[in-house]
Amino acid sequence: MWQVVIIDDEDKVLRGMKNAIPWDDLNCEWVGEALNGEEGLQLVQEQNPDIVITDIYMPVMNGLEMIEKLKNNGFDGKVIILSGYEDFEYARRAMRLQIDDYLSKPASLDTIKTTLTNVVKKLEDETNEKLKYAELIDKVKLYEPFIIKEWIKSLLMGTPSLSRLPNASKSIIEKWEGKKHVVLSILYDHSIESSALYQSDWYLFRFSTSNVIKEMTKKYFEDFNYVELHSYLGTLCIHFDELDDEKTYNKLQELCNSIQSSIQTYLGVKAIVNIGKIKENWTEMADSMKEAIQSNVNDDNNVNCSIFGLDNTKTLSSESIETSRKLSEAIRYADNQTACDEIDKLFSIVSGHEYNNAIGVKVGIEIWTVMTYSLYDIGIRIQDMVPENFDLYKELLTIYSWEELAEFLKGHIKEFCHHQQWDENLKHRQLVEQLIDYVQENLGENVTLQDIANKLYISRNYLGRIFKDVTGESFKNYITRVRVEKAKKMIQEGNHLIYEVAEKVGFGNPAYFTTTFKKYTGYPPTNLINKSLNTTNK
């Protein structure tokens, strides 16, 4: 039941409402009363009710002063004013405090019941939204490891948008700041296919290799990420604080030897582990990975690690990685010609070799996966762009030459790049990117979706739907999140008062800013100030 308190200096009003309102029918319960604003403030702090019904003119502290203090303290319940005073200034102040309804005394029982019903409906709707949000958060947490792994994979391929990072990556990036970074490439030769575990259960093999690599790495470094780029190639991204690069390289070399030895011993597979150059910034990890791959190309003891599984193709591994990166970028921008050129370039290396159907299927799946993630990254599901009964595996089994496989892939790339959904999606993404840039540049202004829609000569609802389709969140949630995150940063810097921060991030009303801040973060902005002060004092 929704808990209600009533604050009024007239005892007969308190008794009358307590006895006359059908609380059970409204799914509400009376949990307390007070005769003035000061007592009311204490009552609300103790009971934390869902609804406060209050008079304005009361002794000791009036109702508006009490409401303002409650809002400043982070109270986010509903407030109904029931007052015999119809003074315009009172009404204006009440509206500024964002109360939920304003009733004049004497109000009929039906009016009070209707008002309470409407407020309860608001509470129920908000609770449902919170539950949906909580479910969404649970789902995000469930998929977060996958999202992070795919983002790191795109980072290594050189394809992520660094200006718009996924939320799941932000906590990782915070850990990476100020550290050095290096990438190790782990490449397997054809002994992988004769491995008993690989033949019996490919997923179990991947799980086992991942465990071996992670267990070995833990002995040398604390912060690292292992990512598979394809069946024959894994990468190990290591992040560290060590200032002595020579000392770090010695540890890295020991780690390489340990991984190679362990994979050979436990899984019966030969692997070569090579080290890229150490980088000062995490955004340069793609370069470190290329350098590690190139080390294998230049190594006389190079194992065959290409996804084609062919001999005497030393450049193919690094070539396939570069092709994946360029292919992904071309598909994102619907650049059919560049994407097809990259396919031709990759397949030209194997055009003189006999076609192997098993390897062809594997190659087709690898390249299709690159295409799938590239489309997904711009908000398009590949299954929406192919017939409902399309079966990639069966399609690949009917192909009997490298040339035919290349044409199959290029044909689908052309369809994807010219698909109407892609054209619409691209326009929508460009529109949303412009909208986001505008918000970032005008964060301190009273930016509304209606104002932006007017400038673009489109309807507000249509623009809001496009924004949500592209970003996955409503414009209102987005701008609130951006403003609160900006406010958190400003508060932690300690150079502004609360009302100044509120103003600079677009909240004209400090009380509303405090309420919104607490609703978003779970704590009022004063807590952040106290935390910063305690940290400074320590």
Secondary structure, 3 states (H helix, E strand, C coil): CEEEEEECCCHHHHHHHHHHCCCCCCCEEEEEEECCHHHHHHHHHHHCCCEEEECCCCCCCCHHHHHHHHHHCCCCCEEEEEECCCCHHHHHHHHHCCCCEEEECCCCHHHHHHHHHHHHHHHHHHHHHHHHHHHHHHHHHHHHHHHHHHHHHHHHHCCCCCCCCCHHHHHHHHHHCCCEEEEEEEEECCHHHHCHHHHHCHHHHHHHHHHHHHHHHHCCCCEEEEEEEECCEEEEEEEECCCCHHHHHHHHHHHHHHHHHHHHHHHCCCEEEEECCCECCHHHHHHHHHHHHHHHHHCCCCCCCCCCCCCCCCCHHHHHHHHHHHHHHHHHCCCHHHHHHHHHHHHHCCCCCCCCHHHHHHHHHHHHHHHHHHHHHCCCCHHHCCCCCCCHHHHHHCCCCHHHHHHHHHHHHHHHHCCHHHHHHHHHHHHHHHHHHHHHHCCCCCCCHHHHHHHHCCCHHHHHHHHHHHHCCCHHHHHHHHHHHHHHHHHHHCCCCHHHHHHHCCCCCHHHHHHHHHHHHCCCHHHHHHHHHHHHHC
